[in-house]
Each structure stands twice: as structure tokens, then as C-alpha cells.
């Protein structure tokens, strides 16, 4: 009995000591709140990137920042492009996209604009003077006494125009002192209009024939008047100048040097040949006009003033 009481007392004493030790131990502290993770640290560049200067700010240096001890400065290459776009400050009201507005038109530009518009059809009338030498270059049995002559010139022309080019036809009558020469020509020209002035140059040529020959030009023997015809071709250059008063009316000058390639058929015997005395008949038959035909290469020059109408 006594042993049992001693054992129980031991357990009671041990339990009381444990309770006192637990009461004296400090209470556990609550866990600390989690801290937000900081961003990963990146390596900073040794030198900051150059920034564009603001208005009134000095431009960036042309050399690298000060070197470390013992290091020499390195200049930027002369051809290197800046690492940032170069912009120009915009003033209020300046458009930022689209085409830039056009400035006021200069008065010189307005003076260069003739305002004549496009031309499609032209007509003109010529009056002037001309010189023609039917055998001035070469002649073979042409048998005319006075083959060179000068006198008045009259012509009418018409054609079409496409921008800088014109084509047309012209009929011309050269009323010379010894003979009357007609020409029916085609022509083409290139124009260089500058304001109201219109210089041009081109080619002209066609069919030419002698309408009438004076008795002094023929030099017929025996007092007869043979029927002599001369015809052929003409070809030459033309150059001129027109001044446009407006879209419809112009006044100008025209110069036309040309070559004449003509021939003369054998003349027919004159009327009443059988009634002539034998001596007169022999004189007629011996004339080259009645024996054979002739050819000639001549030269002509015509200068005229012309009045033009344009549509």
C-alpha cells in the first residue's frame, strides 16, 4: 500500500514539473508575410544613349564620354548616322501628313503661260517676193533666153496641227517678170511655241510648172510664138516665225529656199508653119525648141509675210 502511494506521488510530482515548464516557455511568433519579388537586375550600359536635343539645347558631343584612366577618347565616325531620328519642330497649324501646301504662284509663271490652248486647224495667206533661176545650176538644151527672173509671190495654205507638229498643203503663184511659175506643195514643220511666239522649221515640196512664158524668154525664131511648156518638181526647206495675238489670229514671216527639177518637152511646130518662106521654115526647124526636149536644175528663194487663222 505504501509502495503504491509512493509511485502515485512520483507521477504527480513529474506532471506538475512539466506543466510549470510549459507555462514558462515563450509563445511561438506568427509567420512573417511574404515580400514581393523584385524585378531581375539587368546590366546597365556604361554610357547612356544620346538623346535628341530640345530647342535651345546644345547638340550631343562628337566624342565618347570621358575615358577611364589610361584610355583614349574615341570619336564617332564622320559617316555614322545618329542613333535617333532628326526632326524639325512643327509650328502650330502645320499639316503632319499629305502633300505640302503650294506657295503663292509667281508672276513669272503666269507670264510664261500663253493661254492659247490647243490648235487643230490652221489657214494662212501669203504675200511677198521671189527669185527663180530655172537653169541656174545645170541645164541641157533648155533653150530659154531669159530663165532667171524675180517678182511677186502669192500663196494660200491650210493644214492641221498636233501639239508641236503641223502638216498641210500650199498653192503658190510666183508672178515673175519673164514667166509665171505655179507650185502646189505639201509641207511639214516642227514648232517651238514660247508664250505667244511660235518659231518653226520644216520641209516643203511638190509639183511645179510654168504657166506662161514671155516672148523674150522663149526667143522664138522667125517671129513665131511656140507653145512651150515647162513642168517638174520643187523641194526645199522652210523656216518661219508666227506671233499669236490670241488663239485665233497670228501674223508671221516665212522663208523658203528650194531646188527646181524641171523639164521642157519638144515644142510643137507653130501654127501656119507651112505658109512660112523656106528660109523661115529652116530657121524654125534648126531651133533646139523644136528639135528635142530639155532639162534644168534651178534654184528659187521666196520670202513672204502671212496672216494666219487658227481653230
Secondary structure, 3 states (H helix, E strand, C coil): CHHHHHHHHHHHHHHHHHHHHHHHCCCCCCCCCCCCCCCCCCCCCCCCCCCCCCCCCCCCCCECCCCCCCCCCCECCCCCCCCCCCCCCCCCCCCCCCCCCCCCCCHHHHHHCCCCCCCCEEEEEEEEEEEEEEEEEEEECCCCCCCEEEEEEEEEEEEEEECCEEEEEEEEEEEECCEEEEEEEEEEEEEEEECCEEEEEEEEEEEEEEEEECHHHHCCHHHCCCCCCEEEEEEEEEEEEEEECCCCEEEEEEEEEEEEEEEECCCCCCCCHHHCCHHHHHHHHHCHHHHCCEEEEEEEEEEEEEEEEEC
